[in-house]
Amino acid sequence: MTDTAPRLRITRRSGKVRVVADAGLPVSVENGYIETNADGSLEIRARGSSTLEVRCPTGSDLSIGTASGAIEVRGEAGSVKVTTKSGNLEIERASEIDARGASGKVKVGVCAGECHVVFVSGNVRIGEAGRAVVATVSGDIEAKDVEDAEVKTVSGKIEIGARGGGKLSARSISGTVKISVPDGDRPATRLKSLSGRVKCECAPGDDGEIRAKTVSGGIEVTCR
C-alpha cells in the first residue's frame, strides 16, 4: 500500500458488497454513504437493500464486515480483512488477506503475502499465495501455487501445489491429502495416515519440508 491509498471500513447487516479497486479511481459509493473517521480512515455503510458498491484506488486497505451476503473484491487491493457469518467471498488480488466466517465458499485469485482463511463450513480455493493458512470444519481446501502452507480441515479433501523449498503442513480427519512439488525437488517428508494409502514420488532431501496427516483418507505427494 502507498501512503496515499485510503483505508476503508465497510459494514452492512445483510446484502451483497462489491468493491472495485483500480488505478486512478477516487473513492465513491453506490447505495451507501461515507464518513471520515478521526484517524483519516473512511467509514462506509449501506443504504437500502441493493448491492453496496464501493470504488477505490489500487492498494486500498479494506476491512469488510457483514452478517449475511456475498462479498466480492475486484482489482488489486492492499490488505483485506473480512468478517462474515454467512456468504460467499471472492477476492481477485490483495497484498494480504485475513478472512473469517461461519459458512460460505471462499475464492482467492492472488495474495502476495499471507492468506489466512478460517471458515466453519465451505470450500476454499486459493490460486496463488506467499503463505496459505487455512482452517475449516467442513469443506475442501485447494491452494494451487504457494510458498508455504498450513492447512487443516475436519471433513474434506486437501490439495496443495508448492513452489518448492517451503514448509507445508496438511491435516484432515476425514479426507484425502494431495501435494505436488516441482519436478526434481527432494523435500523432507513426514506422512501418516491411520487408514489410508500413503504414496510419495519424491526422493528424500532438504528442499523444504512436507508434513501431512489424516485419520481416514490417503496421502499422495507427487512431482509435476
C-alpha positions in Angstrom: 0.0 0.0 0.0 1.2 3.5 -0.8 1.0 6.5 1.6 -1.9 8.0 -0.5 -4.0 4.8 -0.7 -7.0 5.1 1.7 -8.2 2.8 4.4 -11.8 1.8 4.1 -14.1 0.2 6.7 -17.2 -1.3 5.0 -20.1 -2.7 7.0 -23.6 -3.8 6.4 -26.0 -6.2 8.0 -27.3 -8.2 5.0 -26.9 -7.9 1.3 -24.1 -8.0 -1.3 -20.9 -5.9 -1.1 -18.8 -5.3 -4.2 -15.5 -3.4 -4.1 -13.6 -2.4 -7.2 -10.0 -1.2 -6.8 -8.4 0.4 -9.9 -5.6 2.9 -10.5 -6.8 6.5 -10.6 -10.2 5.8 -9.1 -11.4 8.2 -6.4 -13.4 6.7 -3.5 -17.1 6.5 -4.4 -20.1 4.6 -3.2 -23.4 3.5 -4.7 -26.3 2.6 -2.3 -24.4 3.8 0.7 -22.7 6.8 2.4 -19.2 7.7 3.5 -18.0 9.2 6.8 -14.4 10.2 7.7 -13.0 8.9 11.0 -10.6 10.8 13.3 -7.7 8.7 12.1 -8.3 9.5 8.4 -9.9 6.2 7.5 -13.2 6.1 5.7 -16.4 4.5 7.2 -18.8 3.2 4.6 -22.2 1.9 5.3 -25.1 0.6 3.2 -28.3 2.4 2.5 -31.2 0.3 1.3 -31.2 -3.4 0.2 -29.4 -3.1 -3.2 -25.8 -4.1 -3.7 -23.4 -1.8 -1.8 -20.7 -0.9 -4.5 -17.5 0.8 -3.5 -14.9 2.1 -5.9 -11.4 2.9 -4.6 -7.8 3.4 -5.7 -5.4 0.4 -6.3 -3.8 -0.7 -3.0 -6.6 0.5 -0.7 -6.7 -1.4 2.6 -10.2 -2.9 3.2 -12.0 -4.0 6.4 -15.4 -5.6 5.5 -17.9 -6.8 7.9 -21.4 -8.4 7.2 -23.9 -10.7 8.8 -25.0 -12.2 5.6 -24.4 -11.6 1.9 -21.8 -12.2 -0.8 -18.6 -10.2 -0.7 -16.7 -9.5 -3.9 -13.4 -7.6 -4.3 -12.2 -6.9 -7.8 -8.9 -5.3 -8.9 -5.8 -5.0 -6.8 -6.4 -4.3 -3.2 -4.0 -3.8 -0.3 -4.6 -5.6 3.0 -8.1 -7.2 3.1 -9.8 -8.2 6.3 -13.2 -9.8 6.2 -15.6 -11.0 8.9 -19.0 -12.5 7.9 -21.5 -15.0 9.3 -22.9 -16.3 6.0 -21.9 -15.5 2.5 -19.6 -16.4 -0.4 -16.3 -14.4 -0.6 -14.3 -13.7 -3.7 -11.1 -11.7 -3.8 -9.2 -11.1 -7.1 -5.9 -9.7 -5.8 -4.6 -8.5 -2.5 -1.3 -7.9 -0.6 -2.6 -9.9 2.4 -5.9 -11.5 3.5 -7.5 -12.3 6.8 -11.0 -13.8 6.2 -13.2 -15.4 8.9 -16.7 -16.7 8.6 -19.3 -19.3 9.5 -20.4 -20.5 6.1 -19.7 -19.8 2.5 -17.4 -20.5 -0.4 -14.1 -18.7 -0.5 -12.2 -18.0 -3.7 -8.9 -16.0 -3.9 -7.0 -15.3 -7.1 -3.7 -13.9 -5.9 -2.4 -13.0 -2.4 1.1 -11.6 -2.4 1.7 -12.3 1.3 -0.2 -14.3 3.9 -3.6 -15.6 3.0 -5.4 -16.5 6.3 -8.8 -18.1 6.0 -10.9 -19.5 8.8 -14.4 -20.7 7.8 -16.6 -23.2 9.6 -18.3 -24.6 6.5 -17.4 -24.1 2.9 -14.9 -24.9 0.2 -11.7 -22.7 0.0 -9.9 -22.1 -3.3 -6.6 -20.1 -3.5 -4.8 -19.5 -6.8 -1.5 -18.0 -5.6 -0.3 -17.0 -2.1 3.0 -16.4 -0.4 1.8 -18.3 2.6 -1.6 -20.0 2.9 -3.1 -20.6 6.4 -6.5 -22.2 6.1 -8.8 -24.0 8.6 -12.3 -25.4 8.1 -14.5 -27.8 9.9 -16.3 -29.0 6.7 -15.1 -28.2 3.3 -12.5 -28.9 0.6 -9.3 -26.8 0.5 -7.3 -26.1 -2.6 -4.1 -23.9 -2.8 -2.6 -24.2 -6.2 0.6 -22.1 -6.1 2.1 -21.4 -2.6 5.4 -20.9 -1.0 4.4 -22.1 2.4 1.1 -23.6 3.7 -0.6 -24.6 7.0 -3.9 -26.2 6.1 -6.4 -28.3 8.2 -9.9 -29.5 7.9 -12.1 -32.0 9.9 -14.0 -33.3 6.9 -12.8 -32.5 3.4 -10.0 -33.1 0.9 -6.9 -31.0 0.7 -4.9 -30.2 -2.5 -1.7 -28.1 -2.4 0.6 -27.1 -5.2 4.0 -26.0 -3.8 6.5 -23.6 -5.5 9.3 -25.7 -3.9 11.6 -25.3 -0.9 8.9 -24.1 1.5 7.2 -25.6 4.6 3.9 -27.4 4.0 1.6 -28.8 6.7 -1.7 -30.5 6.0 -4.1 -32.3 8.3 -7.5 -33.8 7.7 -9.6 -36.1 9.9 -11.7 -37.4 7.1 -10.4 -36.7 3.6 -7.5 -37.2 1.2 -4.4 -35.1 1.0 -2.7 -34.4 -2.3 0.5 -32.3 -2.5 2.5 -31.6 -5.6 6.0 -30.1 -5.8 8.2 -29.0 -8.8 9.9 -31.8 -10.6 13.3 -32.6 -9.1 12.5 -31.3 -5.6 13.6 -33.5 -2.8 11.7 -32.5 0.3 11.9 -33.9 3.8 8.6 -35.6 4.5 6.6 -36.8 7.5 3.4 -38.5 6.2 1.0 -40.5 8.3 -2.5 -42.0 7.6 -4.2 -44.2 10.1 -6.5 -45.9 7.5 -5.4 -44.9 4.0 -2.6 -45.3 1.4 0.5 -43.2 1.7 2.4 -42.5 -1.6 5.4 -40.3 -2.2 7.1 -40.0 -5.6 9.9 -37.7 -4.4 13.3 -38.7 -3.2 14.1 -37.6 0.3 16.3 -34.5 0.8 16.3 -31.0 2.2 14.3 -29.0 -0.4 11.8 -27.8 2.1 9.5 -29.8 4.4 6.2 -31.6 4.0 4.1 -32.8 6.9 0.7 -34.5 6.2 -1.6 -36.5 8.5 -5.0 -38.0 8.1 -7.2 -40.3 10.2 -9.3 -41.6 7.3 -8.0 -40.9 3.8 -5.0 -41.3 1.7 -1.9 -39.1 1.3 -0.1 -38.5 -2.1 2.9 -36.4 -2.8 3.8 -36.0 -6.5 6.3 -34.2 -8.7 5.0 -32.2 -11.6 
